[in-house]
Each structure stands twice: as C-alpha cells, then as structure tokens.
Amino acid sequence: MLRDQLMDYIEMLKKKVWIIVLTTVSLLIISGIFSFYIIKPEYQTYSTLMVGKPQSLYETMEYNDVLLNQKLVSTYGEIAKSRIVSKEVIKNLGLDVTYEDIRKKINIMQIGDTGIIKIESRDENPEIAAKLADGIAEVFIKYVVKIMNVENVQIIDRAEIPIKPIKPVPIINITAAGILGIMIGIFIVFLIEYLDNTIKTPEDIIKCLELPVIGMIP
C-alpha cells in the first residue's frame, strides 16, 4: 500500500515536473539578479587593541590582568560605541552619517580569553570600513584612558582595506534559492493535485468510486 502511494506521488511529480523546473529556474534568476545587481556589497575589517589594567584597581584588586580585562570588555565596548566617541570619529573622518549609523557598523568583541579587544567595522566602501575601525580605535584610546584611568592601551593591528565583500555571497544565495524553488514547486504540484477532483483515467474511477470499469468509449 505504501509502495503504491509512493509510486503515485512519483508519477504525479513526473507529470508536472515542468512546474518544479519553472519555479526553480525563476527563483534562481531572481536570486542571481539580487546577488549581482541589487544588493550592495558590504566589506568588513578590524583592528585590535591591548587594554591594560585601570590604575585605580591596581592595588586594591588581586585579580590578574587578563581576568580583570575580561570583566571590563563590556564596559570598553560601550565606551567604544558611545556617542562621544562616534561623533569625534565622524568629525575626524568627515563622514556624512549619524551616531546610530556608526553604532550599527561597529562590533566590539574580546579575542578568546585574552585582554585583546577586536573592533570590527562594516561599510559598503572598503576604505571607509578600514578608516572607521582605526578611527574608533584611536578615539577609544583617548577616552578610555580618561574615563577608566587605564595604564596602557595600545593598537596591535591596524585595519587592512578588505578586498572581498562579506556579503552578498552569490553561491549561497543561489543554492538556497534553488532548494527553495524545488520545495515550492513540489508544494504547488501537490496543491494542484489536491484541488483537482476530476476523473481522467480508468484507474481514477476504480480508485475513487471503487467500481469496476466495464468498457470505454473512444
């Protein structure tokens, strides 16, 4: 019984395979147009900083430098993405963006279990992305020394101008579109068959009415 049902499904898909092909090809073309012509490429780069221990905590705390810096990474990240830092970076680079735009383009994270902070930046212009990461790092150093009374903050790696965009990734988009096209095509075929209650073959009479076929009029 199960085997017969599977064979029926396979035959049904074979009869309307053109729907699956048409749906898949359509989505592939749309995905390709969006990936290559509509979605603007976005570039990502980063700079890294080593942040020392705050002087005010040097004698009163017994934690080691690395452990203390790990606890302060969230604070450092908020300082780096603060309004005062962003506005100074915008002014220094002559950018026509807002504080909210800068905040969306910047991501601050800790590298492993170290005291090193990574400042990632994204932009449609690779040169702006690099300048933004370095600009945030430089202004951050100025304010973190003042606000947190940090002993030593140094830039380890300056941002490099990225060559390849991080998105869009055409191969991933097109592959996803192809899989989605096949799934949608199969769904449409099953939906058409489900809504179609007409009798087309003698087998349909036997299956639906459970009556034998006595003869056929050509």
C-alpha positions in Angstrom: 0.0 0.0 0.0 2.7 2.4 1.0 4.7 1.4 -2.1 1.7 2.1 -4.3 1.3 5.6 -2.7 4.9 6.4 -3.3 4.7 5.4 -6.9 1.6 7.5 -7.3 3.4 10.5 -5.9 6.4 9.9 -8.1 4.2 9.7 -11.2 2.3 12.8 -10.2 5.6 14.7 -9.9 6.8 13.4 -13.2 3.6 14.6 -15.0 4.1 18.1 -13.6 7.9 18.3 -13.4 7.7 21.4 -15.6 6.2 23.3 -12.7 9.1 22.4 -10.4 11.6 23.3 -13.1 9.9 26.6 -13.9 9.7 27.6 -10.2 13.3 26.6 -9.5 14.6 28.5 -12.5 12.6 31.6 -11.7 13.9 31.7 -8.2 17.5 31.1 -9.4 17.2 34.0 -11.8 15.7 36.3 -9.2 18.4 35.3 -6.7 21.1 36.0 -9.2 19.7 39.4 -10.1 19.5 40.4 -6.4 23.0 39.0 -5.6 24.8 40.6 -8.5 22.9 43.8 -9.3 20.6 44.9 -6.4 22.2 44.0 -3.1 25.1 46.3 -2.4 28.4 44.6 -1.4 29.5 45.1 2.2 33.1 44.9 3.4 34.4 44.1 6.8 37.7 44.6 8.5 39.0 45.0 12.0 41.7 46.5 14.3 42.8 45.1 17.6 43.8 46.7 20.9 45.5 45.6 24.1 43.9 47.3 27.1 45.9 47.5 30.3 44.6 47.4 33.9 42.9 50.5 35.4 45.3 52.2 37.8 42.6 52.8 40.4 42.2 49.0 40.7 45.8 48.1 40.5 46.5 47.9 44.2 43.0 47.2 45.6 42.2 44.2 43.4 44.0 40.9 43.4 42.7 39.6 40.1 45.3 39.1 37.4 45.3 41.5 34.4 43.7 39.1 32.0 40.8 38.1 34.3 40.1 41.8 35.1 40.2 42.8 31.4 37.7 40.1 30.6 35.3 41.5 33.1 35.8 45.0 31.7 35.3 44.1 28.0 31.6 45.0 28.0 32.5 48.4 29.5 35.2 49.0 27.0 32.8 48.0 24.2 30.2 50.5 25.3 32.8 53.3 25.5 34.0 52.5 22.0 30.4 52.7 20.7 29.4 55.7 22.8 28.0 58.8 21.3 31.0 61.0 22.2 33.5 58.6 20.5 31.3 58.2 17.4 30.8 61.9 16.9 34.5 62.6 17.2 35.2 59.8 14.6 32.6 61.2 12.3 34.2 64.6 12.6 37.7 63.3 12.1 36.8 61.3 9.0 34.4 63.8 7.6 31.6 61.2 7.3 28.0 62.1 6.5 26.5 59.6 8.9 24.8 59.7 12.3 25.8 58.2 15.6 23.2 55.4 15.1 24.7 54.6 11.7 28.2 54.2 13.3 26.8 52.0 16.1 25.3 49.7 13.5 28.6 49.4 11.6 30.7 48.7 14.6 31.1 45.5 16.7 33.3 45.1 19.7 34.4 41.7 21.0 37.1 40.0 23.1 39.5 37.7 21.4 39.5 34.4 23.2 40.4 34.5 26.9 42.9 37.4 26.4 42.8 41.0 27.2 42.8 41.9 23.5 39.8 43.8 22.1 38.7 43.4 18.4 37.0 46.3 16.8 35.1 45.2 13.7 33.7 47.6 11.2 31.5 47.2 8.1 30.7 49.5 5.2 29.9 49.5 1.5 33.2 51.3 0.9 36.2 49.1 1.9 38.4 52.1 2.5 35.8 53.7 4.8 35.5 50.4 6.7 39.2 50.4 7.4 39.3 54.1 8.4 36.3 53.5 10.6 37.9 50.7 12.6 41.2 52.6 13.0 39.3 55.8 13.8 37.2 54.1 16.6 40.4 52.6 18.0 42.3 55.8 18.1 39.5 57.9 19.7 38.6 55.0 22.1 42.2 55.0 23.4 41.8 58.7 24.2 38.6 58.3 26.2 39.3 55.0 27.9 42.4 56.4 29.4 40.4 59.4 30.6 37.3 57.6 31.8 38.7 54.3 33.1 42.2 55.7 34.1 43.8 52.8 32.3 47.6 52.4 32.4 48.3 51.2 29.0 46.3 50.9 25.8 48.0 50.1 22.5 46.9 49.3 19.0 48.2 45.9 18.0 46.8 45.5 14.4 45.6 48.4 12.3 42.7 47.6 9.9 43.5 46.5 6.4 41.4 47.5 3.5 39.3 44.4 2.6 39.4 43.1 -0.9 36.4 40.8 -1.0 33.0 41.7 0.4 31.5 39.6 3.2 28.1 39.8 1.6 26.3 39.1 -0.6 27.6 35.6 -1.2 26.1 34.6 -4.6 26.8 30.9 -4.4 25.0 30.6 -1.0 22.1 32.8 -2.2 21.7 30.9 -5.4 22.0 27.5 -3.7 19.3 28.5 -1.2 17.1 29.8 -4.0 17.4 26.5 -5.9 16.5 24.4 -2.9 13.6 26.7 -2.1 12.4 26.6 -5.7 12.3 22.8 -5.7 10.3 22.8 -2.4 7.9 25.4 -3.6 7.5 23.6 -6.9 6.7 20.3 -5.2 4.2 22.1 -2.9 2.4 23.6 -5.9 2.2 20.2 -7.6 0.6 18.6 -4.6 -1.7 21.6 -4.1 -2.9 21.4 -7.7 -3.5 17.6 -7.4 -5.3 18.1 -4.1 -7.7 20.7 -5.6 -8.2 18.7 -8.8 -11.2 16.3 -8.2 -11.8 15.4 -11.9 -11.6 11.9 -13.2 -9.1 11.4 -16.0 -8.3 7.7 -16.3 -10.0 4.3 -15.6 -7.7 3.9 -12.7 -9.2 7.1 -11.2 -12.7 5.5 -11.4 -11.6 2.3 -9.7 -9.7 4.3 -7.0 -12.3 7.0 -6.3 -15.6 5.2 -6.9 -14.5 1.7 -6.1 -16.4 0.4 -9.2 -15.1 -1.8 -12.0 -14.7 -0.4 -15.5 -17.0 -2.3 -17.8 -15.9 -0.6 -21.0 -14.5 2.6 -22.6 -16.0 4.8 -25.3 -13.1 6.0 -27.5 
